Amino acid sequence: MPIRMCLGCRMRCEQDALVRLVAANGAVVVDEGRRLPGRGAWVHSDAACVQRATRSLGHALRSRGLDATPIEAWAARLAGDGHDRKTETTMDN
C-alpha cells in the first residue's frame, strides 16, 4: 500500500487512512473515488487536520485562490459525527 503524508499533521500513513483532495473548477473538493484528474493532497478525515491543511492547499495543489468552502463544510460534518480515522492504520517512517 502506498504511503502518503497528511497535509494537516504531516504524519505518514497508508493511503487508505487518508482522504484525497483535488482542485476542481476553482474549489477544493474531496476525491472520494481517488480518480479525479490533477494533483492531489492527502489529509486525515478529521476536522483538525482539514483545518490545518486549508492554509497549505494552494501550495500543495499548485493553484492559488482556491475556494476551500466545500472541504470546510465537509470537515464540519465530520466534527459533528465525531469521526476520526487518524487513530486507525498509521506507519512510522
C-alpha positions as CSV (number, residue, x, y, z in Angstrom):
1,M,0.0,0.0,0.0
2,P,1.4,3.4,-0.9
3,I,2.4,5.8,1.9
4,R,1.2,9.4,1.9
5,M,1.7,12.3,4.2
6,C,-1.3,14.2,5.8
7,L,-1.1,17.9,4.8
8,G,-2.5,18.9,8.2
9,C,-0.5,17.0,10.7
10,R,2.4,15.8,8.5
11,M,2.0,12.2,9.7
12,R,2.9,9.5,7.2
13,C,0.2,6.9,6.8
14,E,-1.1,4.3,4.4
15,Q,-3.2,5.8,1.6
16,D,-6.3,4.0,2.9
17,A,-6.2,6.1,6.2
18,L,-6.3,9.4,4.3
19,V,-8.7,11.3,2.0
20,R,-7.6,12.8,-1.3
21,L,-8.4,16.5,-2.0
22,V,-8.1,18.0,-5.5
23,A,-8.7,21.4,-7.2
24,A,-11.8,21.3,-9.4
25,N,-13.4,24.4,-11.0
26,G,-11.7,26.8,-8.7
27,A,-12.6,24.9,-5.5
28,V,-11.0,22.2,-3.4
29,V,-13.2,19.1,-3.4
30,V,-13.0,15.6,-1.7
31,D,-12.0,13.0,-4.3
32,E,-13.8,10.0,-2.7
33,G,-13.1,7.7,-5.6
34,R,-9.4,8.8,-5.8
35,R,-9.8,9.0,-9.6
36,L,-10.2,12.7,-10.3
37,P,-7.5,14.2,-12.6
38,G,-4.8,16.5,-11.4
39,R,-2.5,17.0,-8.4
40,G,-3.9,15.7,-5.1
41,A,-3.3,16.5,-1.5
42,W,-3.9,14.0,1.3
43,V,-5.5,14.6,4.8
44,H,-6.9,12.6,7.6
45,S,-10.6,12.7,7.7
46,D,-10.7,14.6,11.0
47,A,-11.7,18.3,11.3
48,A,-8.4,19.4,13.0
49,C,-6.2,18.1,10.1
50,V,-8.5,19.6,7.5
51,Q,-8.5,22.9,9.2
52,R,-4.7,23.0,9.5
53,A,-4.4,21.8,5.8
54,T,-6.5,24.6,4.4
55,R,-3.6,27.1,4.7
56,S,-1.3,24.9,2.6
57,L,-3.8,23.7,-0.1
58,G,-2.9,26.4,-2.6
59,H,0.7,25.5,-2.5
60,A,0.2,21.7,-2.4
61,L,-2.3,21.7,-5.3
62,R,-0.2,24.3,-7.2
63,S,-3.2,26.5,-7.7
64,R,-3.7,29.9,-5.9
65,G,-7.1,31.4,-4.9
66,L,-8.9,28.1,-4.4
67,D,-12.3,28.1,-2.6
68,A,-12.0,25.8,0.4
69,T,-15.6,26.1,1.5
70,P,-16.6,22.6,0.2
71,I,-14.0,20.9,2.4
72,E,-14.6,23.2,5.3
73,A,-18.3,22.1,5.3
74,W,-17.2,18.5,4.9
75,A,-14.9,18.9,7.9
76,A,-17.6,20.5,10.0
77,R,-19.9,17.5,9.3
78,L,-17.1,15.2,10.3
79,A,-16.6,17.1,13.6
80,G,-20.4,16.7,14.3
81,D,-20.2,13.0,13.7
82,G,-17.2,12.6,16.0
83,H,-15.5,10.7,13.1
84,D,-11.7,10.3,13.5
85,R,-9.7,7.9,11.3
86,K,-6.4,9.3,12.3
87,T,-6.0,6.6,15.0
88,E,-6.5,3.9,12.5
89,T,-3.7,2.4,10.3
90,T,-0.6,4.5,10.7
91,M,3.0,3.7,10.0
92,D,6.2,5.3,11.3
93,N,8.8,6.4,8.8
